[in-house]
Amino acid sequence: MALGTVTGAYEPRFDAGRICLDLLATTHPGERFDSVEVLCAWIARSGLVPPGTPLAHADASWLVAFRELRGRVGQLVRGGGLAPEPWPSYDIALAQVNDLARVAPPAPRARRGEDGTLVRELDQPPECAALLGAIARDAVELLTDPLARAGLRECEGDNCPIVYVDTSRGRRRRWCSSEVCGNRERVARHRRRAALSRA
């Protein structure tokens, strides 16, 4: 398998507790944003837009912009949130995320659905900058909230770099997802015990 490619259909995960951290998870185990269609599916599943929002106007420039923001958020989270000393490029990443955060997120509106209940939709198809702005604002809120920042953890799963906010009781969460990395750890532990008992 070539570096950065992924086999099988990509099923987006939203285990991190913040949209900016869920964006970071799109690099694991390889580059997930390999097409505009995958990016649009991630945007729709993330809750950045209401269900059914048209994203046909998205193009390759969106891929570039989302990947760049992801890199900047990663620098800020790992350089200032998890590591004791900021990376040398921390201030540049901070300025870029702050610039993106200035753009207003997509404007919602309510309309009557077919059954008469109110449903949320966007006033107009979202622009890339507005979606990036929503994610950048989430990153700014995360990194300026001492309680949330203190809950930042990196998954303890083997080879899992996913960062999440630990909001569990007692702050004892160990994995990005109990169903994914936690289950792998439990299976590996069971296999080790079974191997020892056979030996």
Beta strands, then each sheet from edge to edge (+ up, - down):
strand 1: 108-112
strand 2: 118-122
strand 3: 152-154
strand 4: 163-165
sheet 1: 1+ 2-
sheet 2: 3+ 4-
end
